[in-house]
Amino acid sequence: MSRLKITQTRSGIGNKKNQRETLRTLGLKRLHDVVVKEDRPEIRGMVRTVTHLVTVEEVE
């Protein structure tokens, strides 16, 4: 199964509460934090919520 490398590129400050909570749920705490998650529909949905705050790359 492929994996997603998610990097926080913008701050969650000033955004909606659910977007800040989504960043925390993904494991992103500060700028330039990187997490690698399994490519699942739940993770894709969370990334879609904060797409303007993160960059996503597929990793094998």
N, CA, C and O atoms as a Maestro MAE file, in Angstrom:
{
 s_m_m2io_version
 :::
 2.0.0
}

f_m_ct {
 s_m_title
 :::
 protein
 m_atom[240] {
  # First column is atom index #
  i_m_mmod_type
  r_m_x_coord
  r_m_y_coord
  r_m_z_coord
  i_m_residue_number
  s_m_chain_name
  s_m_pdb_residue_name
  s_m_pdb_atom_name
  i_m_atomic_number
  :::
  1 25 0.848 -1.180 0.000 1 A "MET " " N  " 7
  2 3 0.000 0.000 0.000 1 A "MET " " CA " 6
  3 2 0.893 1.242 0.000 1 A "MET " " C  " 6
  4 15 1.926 1.277 0.668 1 A "MET " " O  " 8
  5 25 0.489 2.238 -0.742 2 A "SER " " N  " 7
  6 3 1.298 3.448 -0.813 2 A "SER " " CA " 6
  7 2 1.089 4.306 0.437 2 A "SER " " C  " 6
  8 15 0.158 4.108 1.218 2 A "SER " " O  " 8
  9 25 1.989 5.255 0.584 3 A "ARG " " N  " 7
  10 3 1.944 6.126 1.748 3 A "ARG " " CA " 6
  11 2 1.958 7.569 1.281 3 A "ARG " " C  " 6
  12 15 2.361 7.865 0.156 3 A "ARG " " O  " 8
  13 25 1.515 8.464 2.151 4 A "LEU " " N  " 7
  14 3 1.492 9.891 1.858 4 A "LEU " " CA " 6
  15 2 2.449 10.614 2.799 4 A "LEU " " C  " 6
  16 15 2.416 10.411 4.013 4 A "LEU " " O  " 8
  17 25 3.288 11.448 2.232 5 A "LYS " " N  " 7
  18 3 4.173 12.306 3.018 5 A "LYS " " CA " 6
  19 2 3.507 13.676 3.077 5 A "LYS " " C  " 6
  20 15 3.369 14.350 2.056 5 A "LYS " " O  " 8
  21 25 3.094 14.086 4.276 6 A "ILE " " N  " 7
  22 3 2.342 15.321 4.465 6 A "ILE " " CA " 6
  23 2 3.227 16.312 5.212 6 A "ILE " " C  " 6
  24 15 3.733 16.014 6.294 6 A "ILE " " O  " 8
  25 25 3.411 17.495 4.624 7 A "THR " " N  " 7
  26 3 4.245 18.542 5.210 7 A "THR " " CA " 6
  27 2 3.396 19.780 5.457 7 A "THR " " C  " 6
  28 15 2.689 20.241 4.561 7 A "THR " " O  " 8
  29 25 3.463 20.320 6.673 8 A "GLN " " N  " 7
  30 3 2.727 21.551 6.968 8 A "GLN " " CA " 6
  31 2 3.526 22.726 6.424 8 A "GLN " " C  " 6
  32 15 4.689 22.914 6.782 8 A "GLN " " O  " 8
  33 25 2.892 23.523 5.552 9 A "THR " " N  " 7
  34 3 3.579 24.643 4.914 9 A "THR " " CA " 6
  35 2 3.064 25.998 5.379 9 A "THR " " C  " 6
  36 15 3.745 27.009 5.209 9 A "THR " " O  " 8
  37 25 1.873 26.030 5.962 10 A "ARG " " N  " 7
  38 3 1.310 27.285 6.468 10 A "ARG " " CA " 6
  39 2 0.750 27.059 7.863 10 A "ARG " " C  " 6
  40 15 0.413 25.935 8.237 10 A "ARG " " O  " 8
  41 25 0.657 28.130 8.617 11 A "SER " " N  " 7
  42 3 0.186 28.062 9.993 11 A "SER " " CA " 6
  43 2 -1.328 27.877 10.051 11 A "SER " " C  " 6
  44 15 -2.058 28.313 9.160 11 A "SER " " O  " 8
  45 25 -1.783 27.222 11.120 12 A "GLY " " N  " 7
  46 3 -3.209 27.054 11.339 12 A "GLY " " CA " 6
  47 2 -3.843 28.234 12.059 12 A "GLY " " C  " 6
  48 15 -5.063 28.288 12.213 12 A "GLY " " O  " 8
  49 25 -3.023 29.178 12.499 13 A "ILE " " N  " 7
  50 3 -3.526 30.347 13.219 13 A "ILE " " CA " 6
  51 2 -4.427 31.161 12.296 13 A "ILE " " C  " 6
  52 15 -4.072 31.436 11.150 13 A "ILE " " O  " 8
  53 25 -5.580 31.536 12.800 14 A "GLY " " N  " 7
  54 3 -6.511 32.339 12.022 14 A "GLY " " CA " 6
  55 2 -7.470 31.514 11.174 14 A "GLY " " C  " 6
  56 15 -8.348 32.071 10.514 14 A "GLY " " O  " 8
  57 25 -7.313 30.199 11.186 15 A "ASN " " N  " 7
  58 3 -8.221 29.333 10.446 15 A "ASN " " CA " 6
  59 2 -9.297 28.790 11.375 15 A "ASN " " C  " 6
  60 15 -9.255 28.996 12.588 15 A "ASN " " O  " 8
  61 25 -10.253 28.096 10.788 16 A "LYS " " N  " 7
  62 3 -11.352 27.541 11.566 16 A "LYS " " CA " 6
  63 2 -10.841 26.484 12.537 16 A "LYS " " C  " 6
  64 15 -9.808 25.854 12.310 16 A "LYS " " O  " 8
  65 25 -11.583 26.307 13.617 17 A "LYS " " N  " 7
  66 3 -11.188 25.369 14.664 17 A "LYS " " CA " 6
  67 2 -11.062 23.949 14.131 17 A "LYS " " C  " 6
  68 15 -10.136 23.231 14.507 17 A "LYS " " O  " 8
  69 25 -11.980 23.532 13.260 18 A "ASN " " N  " 7
  70 3 -11.902 22.163 12.753 18 A "ASN " " CA " 6
  71 2 -10.644 21.946 11.907 18 A "ASN " " C  " 6
  72 15 -10.120 20.833 11.860 18 A "ASN " " O  " 8
  73 25 -10.155 22.993 11.241 19 A "GLN " " N  " 7
  74 3 -8.929 22.869 10.455 19 A "GLN " " CA " 6
  75 2 -7.716 22.756 11.373 19 A "GLN " " C  " 6
  76 15 -6.808 21.971 11.098 19 A "GLN " " O  " 8
  77 25 -7.687 23.518 12.445 20 A "ARG " " N  " 7
  78 3 -6.590 23.407 13.420 20 A "ARG " " CA " 6
  79 2 -6.585 22.027 14.072 20 A "ARG " " C  " 6
  80 15 -5.528 21.431 14.275 20 A "ARG " " O  " 8
  81 25 -7.774 21.526 14.396 21 A "GLU " " N  " 7
  82 3 -7.872 20.205 15.003 21 A "GLU " " CA " 6
  83 2 -7.458 19.108 14.024 21 A "GLU " " C  " 6
  84 15 -6.876 18.100 14.425 21 A "GLU " " O  " 8
  85 25 -7.756 19.303 12.752 22 A "THR " " N  " 7
  86 3 -7.360 18.330 11.741 22 A "THR " " CA " 6
  87 2 -5.838 18.268 11.628 22 A "THR " " C  " 6
  88 15 -5.275 17.181 11.496 22 A "THR " " O  " 8
  89 25 -5.172 19.410 11.679 23 A "LEU " " N  " 7
  90 3 -3.708 19.413 11.659 23 A "LEU " " CA " 6
  91 2 -3.162 18.612 12.835 23 A "LEU " " C  " 6
  92 15 -2.241 17.813 12.670 23 A "LEU " " O  " 8
  93 25 -3.722 18.822 14.013 24 A "ARG " " N  " 7
  94 3 -3.281 18.088 15.203 24 A "ARG " " CA " 6
  95 2 -3.525 16.595 15.048 24 A "ARG " " C  " 6
  96 15 -2.675 15.782 15.410 24 A "ARG " " O  " 8
  97 25 -4.688 16.233 14.510 25 A "THR " " N  " 7
  98 3 -5.029 14.830 14.325 25 A "THR " " CA " 6
  99 2 -4.059 14.147 13.361 25 A "THR " " C  " 6
  100 15 -3.721 12.976 13.532 25 A "THR " " O  " 8
  101 25 -3.617 14.891 12.352 26 A "LEU " " N  " 7
  102 3 -2.633 14.347 11.418 26 A "LEU " " CA " 6
  103 2 -1.247 14.250 12.049 26 A "LEU " " C  " 6
  104 15 -0.369 13.578 11.506 26 A "LEU " " O  " 8
  105 25 -1.040 14.908 13.183 27 A "GLY " " N  " 7
  106 3 0.249 14.861 13.866 27 A "GLY " " CA " 6
  107 2 1.155 16.024 13.535 27 A "GLY " " C  " 6
  108 15 2.356 15.973 13.800 27 A "GLY " " O  " 8
  109 25 0.587 17.084 12.951 28 A "LEU " " N  " 7
  110 3 1.365 18.264 12.578 28 A "LEU " " CA " 6
  111 2 1.224 19.317 13.664 28 A "LEU " " C  " 6
  112 15 0.112 19.735 13.986 28 A "LEU " " O  " 8
  113 25 2.349 19.748 14.233 29 A "LYS " " N  " 7
  114 3 2.312 20.693 15.347 29 A "LYS " " CA " 6
  115 2 2.863 22.052 14.990 29 A "LYS " " C  " 6
  116 15 2.446 23.058 15.566 29 A "LYS " " O  " 8
  117 25 3.803 22.107 14.042 30 A "ARG " " N  " 7
  118 3 4.426 23.391 13.698 30 A "ARG " " CA " 6
  119 2 4.798 23.379 12.222 30 A "ARG " " C  " 6
  120 15 4.717 22.348 11.554 30 A "ARG " " O  " 8
  121 25 5.202 24.533 11.730 31 A "LEU " " N  " 7
  122 3 5.582 24.642 10.327 31 A "LEU " " CA " 6
  123 2 6.717 23.679 9.992 31 A "LEU " " C  " 6
  124 15 7.612 23.444 10.803 31 A "LEU " " O  " 8
  125 25 6.662 23.141 8.810 32 A "HIS " " N  " 7
  126 3 7.666 22.230 8.255 32 A "HIS " " CA " 6
  127 2 7.719 20.882 8.964 32 A "HIS " " C  " 6
  128 15 8.668 20.123 8.769 32 A "HIS " " O  " 8
  129 25 6.717 20.573 9.781 33 A "ASP " " N  " 7
  130 3 6.606 19.227 10.321 33 A "ASP " " CA " 6
  131 2 6.229 18.290 9.189 33 A "ASP " " C  " 6
  132 15 5.478 18.664 8.288 33 A "ASP " " O  " 8
  133 25 6.752 17.067 9.235 34 A "VAL " " N  " 7
  134 3 6.471 16.073 8.203 34 A "VAL " " CA " 6
  135 2 5.982 14.804 8.879 34 A "VAL " " C  " 6
  136 15 6.572 14.344 9.856 34 A "VAL " " O  " 8
  137 25 4.905 14.242 8.356 35 A "VAL " " N  " 7
  138 3 4.416 12.945 8.817 35 A "VAL " " CA " 6
  139 2 4.195 12.066 7.598 35 A "VAL " " C  " 6
  140 15 3.904 12.556 6.507 35 A "VAL " " O  " 8
  141 25 4.335 10.761 7.796 36 A "VAL " " N  " 7
  142 3 4.064 9.801 6.730 36 A "VAL " " CA " 6
  143 2 2.910 8.938 7.199 36 A "VAL " " C  " 6
  144 15 2.988 8.295 8.246 36 A "VAL " " O  " 8
  145 25 1.841 8.925 6.421 37 A "LYS " " N  " 7
  146 3 0.627 8.187 6.783 37 A "LYS " " CA " 6
  147 2 0.262 7.225 5.656 37 A "LYS " " C  " 6
  148 15 0.632 7.432 4.500 37 A "LYS " " O  " 8
  149 25 -0.468 6.173 6.011 38 A "GLU " " N  " 7
  150 3 -0.982 5.250 5.005 38 A "GLU " " CA " 6
  151 2 -2.001 5.980 4.131 38 A "GLU " " C  " 6
  152 15 -2.731 6.844 4.615 38 A "GLU " " O  " 8
  153 25 -2.048 5.637 2.867 39 A "ASP " " N  " 7
  154 3 -2.990 6.261 1.935 39 A "ASP " " CA " 6
  155 2 -4.347 5.583 2.095 39 A "ASP " " C  " 6
  156 15 -4.636 4.577 1.447 39 A "ASP " " O  " 8
  157 25 -5.169 6.154 2.966 40 A "ARG " " N  " 7
  158 3 -6.513 5.640 3.226 40 A "ARG " " CA " 6
  159 2 -7.525 6.747 2.999 40 A "ARG " " C  " 6
  160 15 -7.159 7.923 3.007 40 A "ARG " " O  " 8
  161 25 -8.782 6.403 2.797 41 A "PRO " " N  " 7
  162 3 -9.808 7.422 2.566 41 A "PRO " " CA " 6
  163 2 -9.944 8.412 3.726 41 A "PRO " " C  " 6
  164 15 -10.227 9.589 3.500 41 A "PRO " " O  " 8
  165 25 -9.746 7.953 4.959 42 A "GLU " " N  " 7
  166 3 -9.870 8.845 6.113 42 A "GLU " " CA " 6
  167 2 -8.786 9.917 6.079 42 A "GLU " " C  " 6
  168 15 -9.048 11.092 6.339 42 A "GLU " " O  " 8
  169 25 -7.578 9.499 5.758 43 A "ILE " " N  " 7
  170 3 -6.456 10.443 5.698 43 A "ILE " " CA " 6
  171 2 -6.646 11.395 4.526 43 A "ILE " " C  " 6
  172 15 -6.391 12.592 4.658 43 A "ILE " " O  " 8
  173 25 -7.091 10.882 3.378 44 A "ARG " " N  " 7
  174 3 -7.348 11.739 2.215 44 A "ARG " " CA " 6
  175 2 -8.383 12.816 2.555 44 A "ARG " " C  " 6
  176 15 -8.243 13.963 2.129 44 A "ARG " " O  " 8
  177 25 -9.408 12.458 3.310 45 A "GLY " " N  " 7
  178 3 -10.430 13.423 3.699 45 A "GLY " " CA " 6
  179 2 -9.872 14.505 4.606 45 A "GLY " " C  " 6
  180 15 -10.210 15.680 4.462 45 A "GLY " " O  " 8
  181 25 -9.011 14.106 5.547 46 A "MET " " N  " 7
  182 3 -8.397 15.092 6.432 46 A "MET " " CA " 6
  183 2 -7.496 16.036 5.645 46 A "MET " " C  " 6
  184 15 -7.485 17.242 5.892 46 A "MET " " O  " 8
  185 25 -6.741 15.484 4.695 47 A "VAL " " N  " 7
  186 3 -5.863 16.315 3.873 47 A "VAL " " CA " 6
  187 2 -6.688 17.284 3.037 47 A "VAL " " C  " 6
  188 15 -6.291 18.434 2.851 47 A "VAL " " O  " 8
  189 25 -7.824 16.835 2.534 48 A "ARG " " N  " 7
  190 3 -8.686 17.706 1.732 48 A "ARG " " CA " 6
  191 2 -9.198 18.883 2.560 48 A "ARG " " C  " 6
  192 15 -9.397 19.976 2.029 48 A "ARG " " O  " 8
  193 25 -9.412 18.663 3.855 49 A "THR " " N  " 7
  194 3 -9.880 19.733 4.735 49 A "THR " " CA " 6
  195 2 -8.839 20.835 4.894 49 A "THR " " C  " 6
  196 15 -9.193 22.009 5.003 49 A "THR " " O  " 8
  197 25 -7.559 20.468 4.909 50 A "VAL " " N  " 7
  198 3 -6.496 21.450 5.153 50 A "VAL " " CA " 6
  199 2 -5.549 21.561 3.957 50 A "VAL " " C  " 6
  200 15 -4.363 21.841 4.130 50 A "VAL " " O  " 8
  201 25 -6.059 21.347 2.767 51 A "THR " " N  " 7
  202 3 -5.222 21.331 1.573 51 A "THR " " CA " 6
  203 2 -4.465 22.634 1.350 51 A "THR " " C  " 6
  204 15 -3.403 22.627 0.727 51 A "THR " " O  " 8
  205 25 -4.990 23.752 1.847 52 A "HIS " " N  " 7
  206 3 -4.322 25.043 1.687 52 A "HIS " " CA " 6
  207 2 -3.206 25.252 2.712 52 A "HIS " " C  " 6
  208 15 -2.472 26.237 2.628 52 A "HIS " " O  " 8
  209 25 -3.068 24.345 3.673 53 A "LEU " " N  " 7
  210 3 -2.052 24.462 4.715 53 A "LEU " " CA " 6
  211 2 -0.928 23.427 4.591 53 A "LEU " " C  " 6
  212 15 0.088 23.532 5.279 53 A "LEU " " O  " 8
  213 25 -1.103 22.442 3.727 54 A "VAL " " N  " 7
  214 3 -0.141 21.346 3.635 54 A "VAL " " CA " 6
  215 2 0.223 21.061 2.177 54 A "VAL " " C  " 6
  216 15 -0.470 21.475 1.247 54 A "VAL " " O  " 8
  217 25 1.332 20.341 2.012 55 A "THR " " N  " 7
  218 3 1.670 19.761 0.718 55 A "THR " " CA " 6
  219 2 1.739 18.247 0.900 55 A "THR " " C  " 6
  220 15 2.122 17.750 1.959 55 A "THR " " O  " 8
  221 25 1.361 17.527 -0.151 56 A "VAL " " N  " 7
  222 3 1.274 16.072 -0.065 56 A "VAL " " CA " 6
  223 2 2.069 15.452 -1.199 56 A "VAL " " C  " 6
  224 15 1.977 15.884 -2.348 56 A "VAL " " O  " 8
  225 25 2.856 14.428 -0.862 57 A "GLU " " N  " 7
  226 3 3.590 13.670 -1.861 57 A "GLU " " CA " 6
  227 2 3.325 12.191 -1.622 57 A "GLU " " C  " 6
  228 15 3.156 11.760 -0.481 57 A "GLU " " O  " 8
  229 25 3.290 11.417 -2.700 58 A "GLU " " N  " 7
  230 3 3.148 9.964 -2.545 58 A "GLU " " CA " 6
  231 2 4.531 9.359 -2.396 58 A "GLU " " C  " 6
  232 15 5.462 9.706 -3.123 58 A "GLU " " O  " 8
  233 25 4.648 8.439 -1.433 59 A "VAL " " N  " 7
  234 3 5.916 7.770 -1.144 59 A "VAL " " CA " 6
  235 2 5.676 6.284 -1.236 59 A "VAL " " C  " 6
  236 15 4.632 5.790 -0.808 59 A "VAL " " O  " 8
  237 25 6.620 5.579 -1.783 60 A "GLU " " N  " 7
  238 3 6.501 4.107 -1.859 60 A "GLU " " CA " 6
  239 2 7.006 3.462 -0.612 60 A "GLU " " C  " 6
  240 15 6.984 2.236 -0.498 60 A "GLU " " O  " 8
  :::
 }
 m_bond[239] {
  # First column is bond index #
  i_m_from
  i_m_to
  i_m_order
  :::
  1 1 2 1
  2 2 3 1
  3 3 4 2
  4 3 5 1
  5 5 6 1
  6 6 7 1
  7 7 8 2
  8 7 9 1
  9 9 10 1
  10 10 11 1
  11 11 12 2
  12 11 13 1
  13 13 14 1
  14 14 15 1
  15 15 16 2
  16 15 17 1
  17 17 18 1
  18 18 19 1
  19 19 20 2
  20 19 21 1
  21 21 22 1
  22 22 23 1
  23 23 24 2
  24 23 25 1
  25 25 26 1
  26 26 27 1
  27 27 28 2
  28 27 29 1
  29 29 30 1
  30 30 31 1
  31 31 32 2
  32 31 33 1
  33 33 34 1
  34 34 35 1
  35 35 36 2
  36 35 37 1
  37 37 38 1
  38 38 39 1
  39 39 40 2
  40 39 41 1
  41 41 42 1
  42 42 43 1
  43 43 44 2
  44 43 45 1
  45 45 46 1
  46 46 47 1
  47 47 48 2
  48 47 49 1
  49 49 50 1
  50 50 51 1
  51 51 52 2
  52 51 53 1
  53 53 54 1
  54 54 55 1
  55 55 56 2
  56 55 57 1
  57 57 58 1
  58 58 59 1
  59 59 60 2
  60 59 61 1
  61 61 62 1
  62 62 63 1
  63 63 64 2
  64 63 65 1
  65 65 66 1
  66 66 67 1
  67 67 68 2
  68 67 69 1
  69 69 70 1
  70 70 71 1
  71 71 72 2
  72 71 73 1
  73 73 74 1
  74 74 75 1
  75 75 76 2
  76 75 77 1
  77 77 78 1
  78 78 79 1
  79 79 80 2
  80 79 81 1
  81 81 82 1
  82 82 83 1
  83 83 84 2
  84 83 85 1
  85 85 86 1
  86 86 87 1
  87 87 88 2
  88 87 89 1
  89 89 90 1
  90 90 91 1
  91 91 92 2
  92 91 93 1
  93 93 94 1
  94 94 95 1
  95 95 96 2
  96 95 97 1
  97 97 98 1
  98 98 99 1
  99 99 100 2
  100 99 101 1
  101 101 102 1
  102 102 103 1
  103 103 104 2
  104 103 105 1
  105 105 106 1
  106 106 107 1
  107 107 108 2
  108 107 109 1
  109 109 110 1
  110 110 111 1
  111 111 112 2
  112 111 113 1
  113 113 114 1
  114 114 115 1
  115 115 116 2
  116 115 117 1
  117 117 118 1
  118 118 119 1
  119 119 120 2
  120 119 121 1
  121 121 122 1
  122 122 123 1
  123 123 124 2
  124 123 125 1
  125 125 126 1
  126 126 127 1
  127 127 128 2
  128 127 129 1
  129 129 130 1
  130 130 131 1
  131 131 132 2
  132 131 133 1
  133 133 134 1
  134 134 135 1
  135 135 136 2
  136 135 137 1
  137 137 138 1
  138 138 139 1
  139 139 140 2
  140 139 141 1
  141 141 142 1
  142 142 143 1
  143 143 144 2
  144 143 145 1
  145 145 146 1
  146 146 147 1
  147 147 148 2
  148 147 149 1
  149 149 150 1
  150 150 151 1
  151 151 152 2
  152 151 153 1
  153 153 154 1
  154 154 155 1
  155 155 156 2
  156 155 157 1
  157 157 158 1
  158 158 159 1
  159 159 160 2
  160 159 161 1
  161 161 162 1
  162 162 163 1
  163 163 164 2
  164 163 165 1
  165 165 166 1
  166 166 167 1
  167 167 168 2
  168 167 169 1
  169 169 170 1
  170 170 171 1
  171 171 172 2
  172 171 173 1
  173 173 174 1
  174 174 175 1
  175 175 176 2
  176 175 177 1
  177 177 178 1
  178 178 179 1
  179 179 180 2
  180 179 181 1
  181 181 182 1
  182 182 183 1
  183 183 184 2
  184 183 185 1
  185 185 186 1
  186 186 187 1
  187 187 188 2
  188 187 189 1
  189 189 190 1
  190 190 191 1
  191 191 192 2
  192 191 193 1
  193 193 194 1
  194 194 195 1
  195 195 196 2
  196 195 197 1
  197 197 198 1
  198 198 199 1
  199 199 200 2
  200 199 201 1
  201 201 202 1
  202 202 203 1
  203 203 204 2
  204 203 205 1
  205 205 206 1
  206 206 207 1
  207 207 208 2
  208 207 209 1
  209 209 210 1
  210 210 211 1
  211 211 212 2
  212 211 213 1
  213 213 214 1
  214 214 215 1
  215 215 216 2
  216 215 217 1
  217 217 218 1
  218 218 219 1
  219 219 220 2
  220 219 221 1
  221 221 222 1
  222 222 223 1
  223 223 224 2
  224 223 225 1
  225 225 226 1
  226 226 227 1
  227 227 228 2
  228 227 229 1
  229 229 230 1
  230 230 231 1
  231 231 232 2
  232 231 233 1
  233 233 234 1
  234 234 235 1
  235 235 236 2
  236 235 237 1
  237 237 238 1
  238 238 239 1
  239 239 240 2
  :::
 }
}
